[in-house]
């Protein structure tokens, strides 16, 4: 019995020492998409172009009104 204890106890201790702590499970949820920044980056030049187009249209309308007012 003594030989059994001398062999099994060190072997069990070696097995316990070799164990690593459990790994945390990954999140079950998929990551949230980051579409806000991409969406804004795509629409920024389009919005700027619309603003310029509106400014040009307003200027053209003003010139047209002024030309009509100046005509006899």
Backbone bond lengths (Angstrom), bond angles and torsions (degrees), N, CA, C in turn:
res aa  C-N    CA-C-N  psi(-1)  N-CA   C-N-CA  omega(-1)  CA-C   N-CA-C  phi
1 X - - - 1.435 - - 1.520 111.33 -
2 X 1.294 115.49 -34.09 1.451 119.81 -179.55 1.539 110.88 -66.83
3 X 1.314 118.32 -37.98 1.460 122.06 178.65 1.526 110.16 -66.70
4 X 1.324 115.72 -37.54 1.456 120.88 177.58 1.531 110.44 -61.57
5 X 1.311 117.39 -45.59 1.455 122.73 -179.72 1.518 110.69 -65.01
6 X 1.336 116.84 -38.84 1.458 120.92 -179.43 1.526 112.16 -67.89
7 X 1.300 118.33 -25.31 1.462 121.38 179.87 1.538 112.19 -92.97
8 X 1.303 116.21 -42.25 1.454 120.07 -173.22 1.527 112.04 -75.42
9 X 1.336 117.51 -42.25 1.462 119.99 -176.92 1.526 111.27 -62.36
10 X 1.327 121.49 -48.99 1.474 118.94 177.73 1.534 112.64 -63.87
11 X 1.326 116.61 -35.59 1.465 119.24 178.46 1.530 110.18 -65.84
12 X 1.304 118.97 -41.35 1.458 122.46 178.78 1.531 110.49 -66.26
13 X 1.324 117.03 -40.40 1.458 120.37 177.91 1.530 111.17 -65.02
14 X 1.322 117.16 -39.99 1.462 120.69 178.25 1.528 110.55 -64.26
15 X 1.321 117.05 -39.79 1.467 120.33 178.52 1.528 110.72 -65.90
16 X 1.318 117.39 -40.71 1.471 120.27 179.82 1.525 111.18 -68.68
17 X 1.320 117.48 -35.78 1.461 120.52 -179.66 1.528 111.12 -70.41
18 X 1.320 117.38 -28.45 1.464 121.25 -178.01 1.521 112.17 -79.71
19 X 1.310 118.36 -13.76 1.464 121.31 -179.09 1.522 110.13 -70.69
20 X 1.300 115.92 140.54 1.458 120.74 176.81 1.525 108.62 -102.14
21 X 1.319 117.89 159.99 1.466 119.04 178.61 1.525 109.66 -66.31
22 X 1.319 117.17 154.21 1.467 119.46 -178.06 1.530 110.97 -65.87
23 X 1.301 114.70 146.08 1.460 121.69 179.96 1.522 108.19 -83.85
24 X 1.343 117.02 137.31 1.458 120.82 178.19 1.524 109.24 -66.73
25 X 1.327 117.12 136.85 1.469 118.67 178.84 1.531 109.83 -69.76
26 X 1.321 117.43 147.05 1.475 119.69 178.25 1.527 110.13 -68.26
27 X 1.305 115.64 159.45 1.462 120.22 178.23 1.517 109.86 -61.48
28 X 1.310 115.17 141.65 1.456 120.70 179.28 1.529 111.03 -75.06
29 X 1.339 116.03 -29.03 1.462 119.63 -177.02 1.526 110.57 -81.57
30 X 1.324 117.25 140.74 1.469 118.92 173.70 1.531 108.83 -72.90
31 X 1.311 117.76 155.85 1.466 119.28 179.21 1.525 110.86 -64.15
32 X 1.323 115.36 147.05 1.453 119.84 179.88 1.532 109.25 -73.65
33 X 1.314 117.45 137.11 1.471 119.28 -179.97 1.524 110.76 -67.29
34 X 1.301 115.40 145.14 1.456 122.17 -179.11 1.529 109.24 -101.21
35 X 1.316 115.93 60.08 1.459 119.64 -175.07 1.521 112.89 -84.20
36 X 1.296 118.29 -16.97 1.459 120.30 -176.93 1.506 112.53 -60.32
37 X 1.328 116.84 -48.90 1.463 120.85 -178.17 1.524 111.30 -67.62
38 X 1.314 116.50 -40.71 1.470 120.10 179.98 1.526 109.70 -67.29
39 X 1.306 116.18 -42.83 1.469 120.73 179.95 1.522 110.29 -61.19
40 X 1.338 116.27 -44.88 1.469 120.05 179.42 1.531 111.36 -64.87
41 X 1.329 116.86 -38.51 1.469 120.18 -179.57 1.525 111.32 -66.45
42 X 1.313 116.61 -32.35 1.464 119.92 179.38 1.533 110.57 -75.48
43 X 1.326 115.99 -41.09 1.463 119.30 -174.71 1.522 114.07 -82.69
44 X 1.319 119.48 -17.09 1.471 121.41 -177.59 1.528 112.18 -59.07
45 X 1.340 119.93 -49.56 1.468 118.23 179.02 1.535 112.99 -66.41
46 X 1.305 116.49 -31.53 1.468 119.58 179.06 1.524 109.62 -67.84
47 X 1.331 116.69 -43.67 1.469 119.93 177.97 1.522 111.47 -64.41
48 X 1.330 116.92 -38.79 1.466 120.25 177.95 1.526 110.25 -63.98
49 X 1.324 117.36 -40.60 1.457 120.68 179.23 1.529 110.72 -65.90
50 X 1.322 117.00 -38.93 1.469 119.57 177.28 1.525 110.71 -63.80
51 X 1.333 116.55 -40.88 1.466 120.10 179.26 1.522 110.83 -63.30
52 X 1.331 117.06 -42.09 1.467 120.35 177.83 1.522 110.14 -65.26
53 X 1.313 117.18 -41.29 1.462 120.77 178.45 1.517 111.43 -61.61
54 X 1.341 116.54 -41.47 1.468 119.29 178.10 1.532 111.11 -65.12
55 X 1.327 117.08 -40.58 1.465 120.82 178.58 1.522 110.65 -62.58
56 X 1.322 117.04 -44.13 1.465 120.63 178.91 1.522 111.50 -64.62
57 X 1.326 116.93 -39.24 1.467 120.02 179.02 1.520 110.61 -65.93
58 X 1.328 117.40 -40.47 1.462 120.19 178.18 1.540 110.84 -64.24
59 X 1.324 116.59 -40.92 1.468 119.96 178.39 1.524 110.56 -64.40
60 X 1.318 117.21 -41.11 1.473 120.63 178.95 1.526 110.36 -65.39
61 X 1.324 117.01 -40.16 1.469 120.12 178.01 1.528 110.76 -64.09
62 X 1.335 117.13 -40.50 1.470 120.37 177.76 1.519 111.67 -62.67
63 X 1.338 116.11 -44.61 1.474 119.72 178.66 1.512 110.67 -62.60
64 X 1.302 116.36 -40.42 1.468 120.21 179.59 1.522 110.06 -64.27
65 X 1.334 116.08 -43.85 1.478 119.13 178.70 1.529 111.01 -63.61
66 X 1.319 115.79 -40.90 1.467 119.53 179.26 1.528 111.40 -65.34
67 X 1.337 116.68 -39.19 1.470 120.44 179.39 1.528 109.93 -66.62
68 X 1.315 117.57 -40.33 1.463 120.31 178.32 1.528 111.06 -66.23
69 X 1.346 116.15 -37.45 1.459 119.79 -179.52 1.520 111.08 -70.63
70 X 1.336 118.04 -31.47 1.458 121.49 -178.08 1.532 111.92 -82.72
71 X 1.316 118.04 -18.34 1.478 120.32 -179.39 1.516 109.94 -73.25
72 X 1.367 116.19 140.70 1.474 119.78 -179.67 1.480 114.32 -71.11
